[in-house]
Amino acid sequence: MPVGVPKLPYDIPEDEEATWVDLYNRLYRERALFLFKSLSPETANQIVGLMIFLNIDDCTQEQFLFINSTGGGVMHGLAVHNAVNFVLPDVHTLCLGLAASMAAFILAGGSQTKRIAFPNSRVMIHQPTSAFIKGYLEEVLMDTDLVLKLREEIANFFVQRSHKPFWVVFEDLERDAFLSPEEAKVYGIVDSIGLEGLEGLEGLEGLEGLTRIVNSRRRDSIELDSIRFASIGHDA
């Protein structure tokens, strides 16, 4: 049975006492977003909704999208990718574990110079597949045509990022291609590796917010038994 999501105190100016919110809600308030599941309609809609809300709330604070995902639906990945490019502030994309398939596409779509792959992480790229190739011949042909167009769009995007010839990228997408952080950097999917990509970011309000969370927890020295847990579990 999952233990649930830890709750942390959050100070609201109008309230005398701190309000307890779940961990992820607290991190969202500091512009930290997470793609830790496969891309489904629910996952994509949640991330897109949060990015747009945070953009409306304060369009001057940069956002941080942490990625550890095996990918998922092509259209769901395109929705998140479009949201990353739609919001006004820069969006940092950070690969913590695995960024595969459309998750790699989202990783590469972050703001230039602000795409990071941490050591020991992996990036995997391949051609899109379809879950709808079945039924009558005309429907199969129409769906196949859509998949080929999507593949061409994705290939053209990686061509822009990697500055490689189209035929090279097209062949690289033929099969699963696993890239180390160094290889992903050479390919143009990320700009830096590990903590070197966070140098010089001390002035960012979003990063300061994340630091404040850690420092405040150290100052308060909250004991483990004082942390409240949400009733809804967070699955891996």
Solvent accessible surface area in square Angstrom, and as a share of the most:
residue,aa,sasa,rsa
1,M,225,1.00
2,P,87,0.55
3,V,124,0.71
4,G,11,0.11
5,V,17,0.09
6,P,42,0.27
7,K,61,0.26
8,L,14,0.07
9,P,25,0.16
10,Y,51,0.20
11,D,112,0.58
12,I,55,0.28
13,P,128,0.81
14,E,143,0.64
15,D,71,0.37
16,E,182,0.82
17,E,143,0.64
18,A,39,0.30
19,T,53,0.31
20,W,71,0.25
21,V,16,0.09
22,D,43,0.22
23,L,51,0.25
24,Y,47,0.18
25,N,54,0.28
26,R,29,0.11
27,L,29,0.14
28,Y,39,0.15
29,R,90,0.33
30,E,17,0.08
31,R,11,0.04
32,A,1,0.00
33,L,1,0.00
34,F,42,0.17
35,L,0,0.00
36,F,67,0.28
37,K,88,0.37
38,S,63,0.41
39,L,6,0.03
40,S,36,0.23
41,P,66,0.42
42,E,129,0.58
43,T,16,0.09
44,A,3,0.02
45,N,104,0.53
46,Q,100,0.45
47,I,4,0.02
48,V,32,0.18
49,G,39,0.37
50,L,36,0.18
51,M,0,0.00
52,I,62,0.31
53,F,123,0.51
54,L,6,0.03
55,N,20,0.10
56,I,134,0.68
57,D,86,0.44
58,D,40,0.21
59,C,56,0.34
60,T,106,0.62
61,Q,37,0.16
62,E,26,0.12
63,Q,1,0.00
64,F,2,0.01
65,L,0,0.00
66,F,32,0.13
67,I,0,0.00
68,N,68,0.35
69,S,4,0.02
70,T,87,0.51
71,G,2,0.02
72,G,36,0.35
73,G,28,0.27
74,V,21,0.12
75,M,112,0.50
76,H,55,0.24
77,G,0,0.00
78,L,29,0.14
79,A,43,0.33
80,V,0,0.00
81,H,21,0.09
82,N,90,0.46
83,A,6,0.05
84,V,9,0.05
85,N,92,0.47
86,F,134,0.56
87,V,9,0.05
88,L,133,0.66
89,P,12,0.08
90,D,57,0.30
91,V,1,0.00
92,H,1,0.00
93,T,0,0.00
94,L,3,0.02
95,C,0,0.00
96,L,73,0.36
97,G,27,0.26
98,L,48,0.24
99,A,0,0.00
100,A,3,0.02
101,S,23,0.15
102,M,7,0.03
103,A,0,0.00
104,A,0,0.00
105,F,8,0.04
106,I,0,0.00
107,L,0,0.00
108,A,0,0.00
109,G,2,0.02
110,G,2,0.02
111,S,25,0.16
112,Q,96,0.43
113,T,102,0.60
114,K,38,0.16
115,R,8,0.03
116,I,1,0.00
117,A,0,0.00
118,F,37,0.16
119,P,78,0.49
120,N,141,0.72
121,S,0,0.00
122,R,106,0.39
123,V,0,0.00
124,M,17,0.07
125,I,3,0.01
126,H,49,0.22
127,Q,53,0.23
128,P,11,0.07
129,T,107,0.62
130,S,33,0.21
131,A,86,0.66
132,F,150,0.62
133,I,87,0.44
134,K,150,0.64
135,G,62,0.60
136,Y,171,0.65
137,L,130,0.64
138,E,130,0.58
139,E,92,0.41
140,V,36,0.20
141,L,109,0.54
142,M,140,0.62
143,D,22,0.11
144,T,49,0.29
145,D,68,0.35
146,L,90,0.45
147,V,24,0.14
148,L,101,0.50
149,K,112,0.47
150,L,19,0.09
151,R,18,0.07
152,E,90,0.40
153,E,101,0.45
154,I,7,0.03
155,A,0,0.00
156,N,60,0.31
157,F,24,0.10
158,F,5,0.02
159,V,34,0.19
160,Q,121,0.54
161,R,48,0.18
162,S,14,0.09
163,H,161,0.72
164,K,58,0.24
165,P,72,0.45
166,F,81,0.34
167,W,159,0.56
168,V,37,0.21
169,V,0,0.00
170,F,64,0.27
171,E,105,0.47
172,D,47,0.24
173,L,0,0.00
174,E,71,0.32
175,R,190,0.69
176,D,83,0.43
177,A,27,0.21
178,F,123,0.51
179,L,21,0.11
180,S,24,0.15
181,P,4,0.03
182,E,99,0.44
183,E,88,0.40
184,A,0,0.00
185,K,86,0.36
186,V,120,0.69
187,Y,19,0.07
188,G,12,0.11
189,I,0,0.00
190,V,3,0.02
191,D,40,0.21
192,S,13,0.09
193,I,31,0.16
194,G,2,0.02
195,L,129,0.64
196,E,90,0.40
197,G,16,0.15
198,L,40,0.20
199,E,132,0.59
200,G,67,0.64
201,L,24,0.12
202,E,122,0.55
203,G,66,0.64
204,L,39,0.19
205,E,97,0.43
206,G,1,0.01
207,L,37,0.18
208,E,72,0.32
209,G,0,0.00
210,L,32,0.16
211,T,66,0.39
212,R,133,0.48
213,I,13,0.07
214,V,73,0.42
215,N,52,0.27
216,S,22,0.14
217,R,56,0.20
218,R,173,0.63
219,R,172,0.63
220,D,81,0.42
221,S,78,0.50
222,I,56,0.28
223,E,116,0.52
224,L,138,0.69
225,D,132,0.68
226,S,51,0.33
227,I,39,0.20
228,R,140,0.51
229,F,102,0.43
230,A,23,0.18
231,S,116,0.75
232,I,136,0.69
233,G,32,0.31
234,H,78,0.35
235,D,88,0.46
236,A,130,1.01
